[in-house]
Amino acid sequence: MTHDPKHLVAAADVAGTVVYGTGDERVGTIDRVMIDKQSGQVAYAVMSFGGVLGIGGNERPVPWNTLTYDEGLGGFRTNITEEQLGQAPKAEAGWETNRDWHDRTSAAYGTTPFYV
């Protein structure tokens, strides 16, 4: 089996990538990715949205499996709306290790938690 190296991207290069909604509208940008130490899989993309020119916006981790890379747009596509982002659990201190937070976040986006 061969692997096309064009499918790999450095985590640092994902930061700043635009996320588009189903109608090609800009939903936000990815700030960073969160990787599960045990499996090595990307669990979340921490996304910024709202605000003007990066001021007054919000930040939410979104499950990685809600994003699909779209080569034509040069960014990620999602079915998540800005309204869903605003209603999802915020990334309060310690969210990374809070199982209840992961469960509530998965429920907010209609996904399965990354650890299942």
Summary of the structure (lengths in Angstrom):
residues: 116
radius of gyration: 14.2
end to end distance: 27.7
largest distance: 47.2
contacts: 289
relative contact order: 0.18
helix: 26%
strand: 32%
